């Protein structure tokens, strides 16, 4: 049951959070389907900072919500009807869908039926829940988070104990120092009671506003600095890094266990599949898969979305790849390669150039031979590199003179002429390369595509600039300069280590959907809660904020007046590694609930920063190390260079690009003994993928 519209529904509900009218603004709306200005809706006694999002009418967002939750409920019903009721994920999906439907009905009755404007809805939180349980990558990341919680709480208890004991020591040390230092600040500022002392030491552990907390006492007596030094050493250098280490270790163990279990399941499935497909016997009597059975297998795998499609004309080539001993059948050991082959993408490319096919007389000339020798010699990349570096130096010189306001119109004209000459040089180098290298092979490499595209664009711009009746503006030339600088990547791409790192990052970014989704879910939960707790309370003229560091630092633009704005203070916390005291104290002062600001930001620090962001860090570390090791292994993998080209028509060859490596443990699991006779294997209920 593959339903891409399920993802569309949950993403649409997520978008609703950004475009719906905040609850604190609903009382000013005139009609359910009326489009109204956001500033008119969300007015306050003073200026209010909003995200600038155009809010949709209540009726429009409710229609979208009912449509999406109705379809999600239909899918849940289908899953239940077809017997997919088991599992915590299904139960969570069903519960979240039912709760969201009930919330929509209650909101509709209150808003439309009775004309009241509720100050609270479960919808912002249920949208996050639906996103988590419907997107597999995010759900699996949440499973990893749940698995590491016990170990996290163990080490977090040590940090909390360190904060509590240090706060108590600071309170009994500084409590009686109720006089001012030479700067006119109370020596015990922030340490005049046990509660404020623990609060201050907590913020020291996050390094927020540090070393401001120690300055009053340190100014009075330098030896007090030793106390803060020891505390920071324990809390920041040891315990916070210990939390990261524990999260990394637990996350890695969880992912490793999940991968091992998946590989075991896949090995059992392949083992069972081989038994079903084997319709021939080898010379030693071992079961094998014939060519006919393999072709029937390909017909079925072509209907599976997760398996790359094999065209009819490529079946013979794929079979030859798997038939290593050229026996005309596939043994069990060779059938294992089906997993490796699925990690390759195969492309049929020409082995001759356009000139060799269409102008053989030119291709046979001495001039062409000299050109081919030059392009294939080490001198050609050196010349290309020299032209690129010289052009880069010219670009930087032109930019420097332009930024220094010393570039005259005549100088700008001269630089334009030079850039035109470089564009012609790039075009000449590209033409020489394509003259001796088949275009199909040239176009396989992403760097070549980028170079060719930039070269054509720059050459076209140079031609238009040279035409007297065409005016190319200075802004266009500046934008083309950015393209020229982009060619610097080709220089760095020549460095093996840089290219290896870039390839690793390119693989990590798409794979980080789950952990990035978890971070987004944390931000969405706290942003939704922030709008309901503090929405409309931060504005110019609010007496509770007068004279606060929050206003003095101009942080009032970072608020929770709507959902999109709520992400900004939370994002600032994640990037800085801890809460801002200005945010905490200001929102606590404007809130009607005592301590709301403290609980709100401290809870996000624990969940969003210490847990979810550390999970993200653990993923990046683990993924980079594994991908870096794998990429280095693949750099020396000559599987693609040993392909049998005998079944390819003349003038073509097959090029294979491997996407990932297989675990050696996987091969060992698959090729191990069959756990007894065939009947025992059939009884163990191997899963066929």
N, C-alpha and C positions, 0 to 999 in steps of 0.2 A: 504494500500500500504506500505508494510514493505520491505525496500531494504537495507540490510546490506552492499551491495556493494557501496551504497552512502557514508557511513562512510569510507570504504576502499579508495574511490577516494579522499576524502578531506584529509585523513591522508597521502596518497601518495603525494598529492600536498604539504602538509606541509613538508614532508621529502625532496622534491625537493629543498625547500629553503635552506636546510642544505648541499646538495651535489652538487648544481649547481655552476658553475664557477662565482665568483663575477664579476660584470660588469666592474670594473676597470682593470680586468685581461684579458678581452676578446681580446684585441688587439694583445696579444702575442700568441694566439692559432694558430695552423698550419692548422687544418682541422676540419670540423664539427663533425666527428665521431672519432677523434684521442684521445686516452688516453694519457694524458701528466702529468708530475710531477707538483704538486701544486706550489712548490717553483720556478720552471722554469716559470710557467705562471704568478705568482704574484711576480715578481721581482721588486726591488726598488733600489735606489742608496745605501742603507744600509740594514742591517739585518731587516727582516720583521717577526714579530710573527704572525703565523697562527694557526688555531685550530688543524691542523693535519688531517683534513678530506680529503679523496681522492675524488676529484671532478670528476663528470661524464662528458662525452663529451656533448657539446651543443646539438648535434643531439639526444642523448639519453634522455636528460631531456625534450626537446621539444616534442619528441614522447610520453613520459609519460604525459606531460601536455595536448596534443591534445586528447589522449585517455581518460583521466579523465574528461576533460571539455566536450568532446563529449558525454560521458555517462551521465554526470550531465545535459547537455542540453536535452538529450533524456528523462530523468525523468521529467524535467520541462515541456516538451511538453506533456508527458503522463498526468501529473497533470492538465494541462490546458485543454486537450482533455476530461478528465473525470469530469470537472467542479470544480476543486479545485483552481480556480483563485483568490478567495477572500482572504483577509488577508495581513497584512503588511509583514509577513514572506515570503509568496510566492513571492510577488513583489520584496522583497530584494533578494531572491534566484535567481529569473529570471534576475534581473538587474546585479547582481554580475557575474552570469554565462555568460551573453552576453558580459559584459565588459572584462571578462577574455579571452573569445574566440577572441575578437577583439585585445586585447593586444598580444596574441600569434601570430596572423596573422601578425600584424605590426612588431613584433620582428623577425619573420621568413623572411619577405620580406627584412627588413633592414640588417639582419645578413647574410642570404644566398643569397638573390637576389642582393643586392647592395654591400655587403662586408663591410658595415659600422658597427660600434660597438656602439650602443646607450648607453649613460651614465645614462639613466633613464628608468625604467619600472614600470607599475602599478601592475605587477604580485605579488610581495611580500605582498602588502596590500590587494589585492583581494583574495589571498589564505587565509588570516586571516578572511576576510569577508565570504568566502565560508565555512570555518570551523565553524564560529559563527552561520550562518543561517541554516546549515545542521545538527548540533548536538543540540538536544533539550535542554539538560542540560545547555550548554553554552548560547544558545539563551535566555532561561528563566532567566539566571543570568544577561545577558545584559538588559533584560526588568526591572529587579530589579534596576540595576544601573541607567537606564533612569528615573525610578520613583523617585529615591532619589536625583536626580540632583538639583531640585529647592531648597530643604532644605539645601543641601550641599553648594550651591552657597551663600545662605543667611549667613551661619555661616562663610564661607570662606571670604566673604566680610569684616567681622569683623576682621579676622586675617590679611587680606591685609591692612585694615585701621590702625591696630596696628603697622604693619611693616612700613607703610608709615609715620605715625606720629612720631614713634620712630626714623626712619632714618632722618627725618627733624630735630628733637630735637638734635640728635647726631651731625648732620652737623653744626648747628648753635652754638653748644657747643664746638666742637673740631676744627672747621675750622681755627680759629685764632691761635691755638696752633701749629704753624709751626716751632717747634724746637724739638730737640732730648731729650729723657730721658736719664737716667744714663747708660742704656744698649746700647745707640747709635742708637735707633730706633725712628723714628718720632712719636711724641705723637699722632698726628692725622692720623696715618697710617690706611687707609681704611675709613677715614671719611673726606677727604679733599674736597669733593664736595657732592652735594645732591645725584647724581646718585650712586656714589661709597658708600655713607653712607647707602642708601636704600638696595643696593646689599649686603653690609656687614651684616646689620641687618636681612635681609632675611636668610642668611646662619646661623646666630645665632639662628633663630627660628627653623631651622632644626637640631640644635646641631652639625652640621658638623664643625669640627676644633675648636669647642668651648672648652676652653676659650681663644684660641689664639687671637681672635679678640679684647678682652678687655685688654690683658696684656700690650700693650704700654701705654695706658692711665692710667690703674690701677697702673702701676709701677711709673708713674709720680705723681698721686694723688689717695690715697686710697678711697676717697669719690666717685670717679667715679664708683666704684664697685657697689654702691647702685643703680645707674641707670641701669646697666646690670641685677642686681638681680630682680628689679621690672619688667623689660622687659621680662626676661626669665620666671618669674612667670606668667605673662599674656599670652605670646605667646605660651610657651611650656606646662606649667602645666595646663593652663585653656583652651586656644583656640584649641590646638591640640587634647586634650582629649574631648573637646566639639564637635569637628568634628567627632571623633570616636563615641561619644554618639549619635549624630544626624544620622550618617550613620547606626548605629546599630538599632536605633528606626525605621527609615524609611524602612530599609531592613526587619526588623521583621514584620512591619505592612503590607508590600507588600506580603511577603510570607504567613502571616496569612490570608490575604484576598484571596490569590490564593487558599490556602488549603480549606478555607470555601466555596468558590465558587465550587471547585472540589467536595467537600462533598455534597453540595446541588445538584449538577448535578448527582452525583452518587445516592443520595437518590431518586431523581425523576426517574432515570433509574430503580432502584430496585422496586419502586412503580409500574411503568408501567409493568415491567417484571412479578411481582407477579400477576397482573391482567390477563396477557396473559397465565400464567402457571396454575393458580388456576382452577382445574377441579373437585373439590369435595367440600362438605359442611360439616362443623363441627356440633356437637350436638346443638350449639346455632345458627346455620344457617350462620356462618361466612365462607367466602371462604377459601379453603385450597388446598394444592398441594399434589396429590397422589404420591404413590411410582413410578407408571408407568411414570408420567410426570417428576418426578425427574430424572429417568434413561435417558429419552430422553434429558433432559437438560444437563446431564453430557456428553452425546455423542457429543453435540455441543460445550461445553466448552473445551473439549479435543482438539478441532481444533484451539483454541485460544492460541497464543504463550504466552501471559502475564498471563494466568491462569495455575496453577499447574495441571498436568495431573492426573486423577483418573482412576486407572486400573479397569477392569471389576470386579475382585474379591474384590475390596475395596468399591464398590458402596453401598453395604448393611451396611458396617460400617459407611460410611459417612452419610447415611440416618439416622442411629440410633443416630448419634451425634446431628443432627439437630432436630430430633423428641424428644424433651425433655420430653413431657408428655406421650410418648409411645402410642399415639393414632393411629398410622399407617398413619398419614398424617402430613403435615407441615403447620402450621399457619403462619399468616403474621409476628408475633413477632418472630417465630422460623426461618422464612426465612431470617430475618435480620442476623442470625448467619452465613449465607453463606460467609459474608465478614470476620467474625472472623475466620472461618474454613480455608479460603484461606491464613490466616496468620500463619497457623500451617503446619509443615511437619510431616507426620505420617510414622512410620517405624515399621514393624512387626519383633519382636525379639523373640528368644527362651527364655524360662524360666528355662531351665535345662542346666547343664554343660555337657561337653563331657564325663566325667567319669560317670555321672548319666545316660547317654543314652547308653554308650557302655560297661561300667564296673560297673553295679549296685552292684556287690559284694564288690568292693572297696569303692563305695560311701556309703555303709551301714556299713562299719567297724568303730570301735571305733577310730582308728587313723585318719580317714577322719573327723569324728565328732569333734575331738580335733582341727584338722587343720582349719576346718570351723569356730569353735568358736574363734580361735585365729585371723583369718583374719577379721572376722566381729566385733571383739572387738575393743575398743579405743586404745589397745596396739599396734595393727598392724601399723596404720599410724604414731604412735610415733616412732616405731622402724625404719620405712622407713625414717622418717625425721631425726632421729639420724644418720643413715648411710649416708644420703645425706649431712648433715652438716659436718660430719667428713671427708667425701671425699672432700668436698669443701675446708676445712682447709688444707688438704694434697695438693690439687692442688695449692692453693695460696702459700704454703710454698715452693713447688717445683719451681713455677714460680719466687718467690722472690730469691731463691738461684741461679736459672739459670740466671736471669737478673743481679744479683750481681757478676756473673762469679765465684761463689764459689762452684758450683755443680760439683763434681768429677765424673768420669765415674762409679766408684763404687756406689756413691750415686744415680746417674741416674738409675743404674740397680736396686737398692733397691726400688726406687720410682716406677719403672715399675712393680716390683713384687707386691707392695702394690696396684697399680691400677688394676692389674689382679685380686687380691682378692676382690676388690670392685666390679669389673665387675661380678664376680661369685656371690657375695652377691645380686647385682641387679637382676641377672637372677633367683636366688632362690626366691626372693620376688615376682617377676613377675609370676613365675610358681605357687607359692602358691596362688596368687590372682586369676589366671585363673583356678585353680583347683576347686575353690568354687564359682566363679562368671561366669555366662554365657558370652561367648566371644562376642556375639552380643551386649549385653548391655555394656560390657567393651569398645567395639570399637566405641560406639556412641559418646564418649567424646573426644574432640580434645587433651586434655592434656594426656589422656591415650594412644592415638595413638602416640603422641610424645615420651612419656616415654617408650613405648614398642619398638618403632623403635630405639631409642638411646640405650636401653638395649641390643637389639639383635646385633647392630653394635659393641658396646663395648665388648660384650661377644665374638663375632666372632674375633675381633682384639686380644683379650686376648688369645684365643685358637691358633691363628696363631703365636702370639709372643712366646708362650710356645713351639711351635714345633721347634726342632733343625735345621731342613732343610729349614725353612722359615725365611727370614730376613725382619723385620719390621723397616723401617728407623725412625730416630728421628723426621723428619718432619711430618711423618704420626702420630706419637704419640702426637706431638704438636697440630695437627688438631683435634685429638680425644679429647684433653683437652678442646678445644672450645666446643665440644658437651657436655662434662661433666659440664661445666659452664652453658650451656643452661638449664640443669636440675634445676638450681637455680630458673628458672621461676615457676617450680612446687611448690617451697616453697612459693613464693609470691602468687601463685594462691590459696593458702590456706587462704589468708587474704581476707575477703569478700569485703572490700572497694577497694582493689587493683584489684580484679577480676571484680568488677563492673565497675571501670574506664576503664580497658582494653576492656571489652565488648562494652562500649560506643565508645571508640576510633575505635574499629574494625568496628562499624557500620558507624561512621562518615567518615572514609577514603574513602570508595567506594562512599558515597553520596556527596563527595566534588568535583566531576568531574566538575560541572558547574563553581564554583568559582575558582578552579585551572585553568580551561580552560580560564577563563576571564583574569587571571594573565598572562597566557602564551600568549594570544592574544596581551595583552599590550606589553609584551617583544618582541614579533615577529614584531609588527608594528614599534616600535622604533629601533629594531635591523636592520630591513630592511632599514629604513630611514638612520640609522647610516652608513651602508655600502655604500649607495649612496652618503652620504655627506662627510664622513671622510675615506672611504676605500682607502688604499695605502698611506695615508698621515703620518702615524705614523711609523717611521723606524729610525734606528741608523744613525746619521749624518744629520738629518733634522735640519737646522739652527734655525728654529722657536722654537725648543724645547730645545735648548742649555741653560743650567743653570736653567731650570724650575724645580719646585718642583715635577712635573710629572715624570721626568727622575730621579731626585735624590731619589725619593721614589720607583723607579723601577716599576712604574705603567704602563710602556709602553707595558707590556705583556697584559694589559687589554685594548683592542682597538676594532675597528670596521672594521678590515681588511677582515673578512668574517662573514657570518650570525651567525655561532655558537659562534665565539669569541665575537660578539656583546652582547650576553646575560650576559657575565661576569660582565662588569661594571654596567649594569642595575640591575643584581642580587645583587651586592654589595650595590647599592643604596637602594634597598628594605630592605635588612637585616639591614643596618645601619640607616634607617629611613630618609635619605636625600642625596642630591648630594655631591660629593667630589669636593672641589674647585680645586684640582689638575686636575681632569678630565675636568671640565668646562673650565678653563682658557687655558689648553693645546690644546684641540680640537678647541677652539675658535681661538687660534693663528694660527693653521695650516690650518684652513678652509679659503677658498677664500671669503666666504660670511660673512660679518661683523655681529657679534652677533649670529652666527649660534650655537656656543657651548652653549651660555646662554639660548637661546630659546629652544634648544633641551633638555637639562637636566632639566630645570625648568618645561617645559611642562610635561616631564615624571614624575617628582616629584608630580605634581598636579594630573595627571591622574593615574599613576601607583601606587604611594605610598598613597596619601591622599584619593583617591577614591577606586581603585581596591583592594589594600591591606587591607584597612579598611573594605571593603565588605567581604573579606576573613576572617578577624578577627571577624566581626559580625556573619558570618555563623558559625564559630567554637564555639563562645560563645553561640549562640542560639541553635545550634545543640547539643552541649554537655549538656546544661541545660535540654533540652527536653528529650534527650536520657537517661540522668542520672535519671531524674524523672520517665521516663517510665520503665527503667530497675529496679528501686527500686519497682515500682508497679508490674512488672512481676515477681520479686523475691517472691512475696507473692500471685501470681496467681496460684490457685490450680485447674484450669480448666483441665489441663492435667492429674491430679491425679483422676479425677472423670469420666473418659471415661468408656463407657459401653463395657466390654470385652466379653459379652455373645455371640457375633457373630464371635468370633475369635476361630480358631481351637485349640484343646487341645495341651498344650506344647508351646504355643506362647502367646504373649500379644502385644498390640499396645502401642508404646511410642510416645507421641506428644511433639514436641519442638516448642514453639511459637516464631515467628520471630519479631513481633511488636504488639503494642496495638492499639486498635481503640479508637477514640475520643468519649467521652460520649455524646458530642453534636450531633454527627452523629446519635446515637441511638434515641435521642430525635427528631431529624429532620425526621427520617424515620418512627417513630411510631406516629407522629402527625396526626391530622385529614387529610382526603383526599381532603381538599379544595373544599368540595361540592360533588356533585354527580359524577358518573362515566363519564358522558358525558363532564362535565366541565374539568375533569382530562384529558380526551382524547384530548380535544381541546387545552390544554396548551402545547402540543407538547413535552412531557417529553422525555429526551434523554435516549436511552437504551444503556448501555455500555456492 
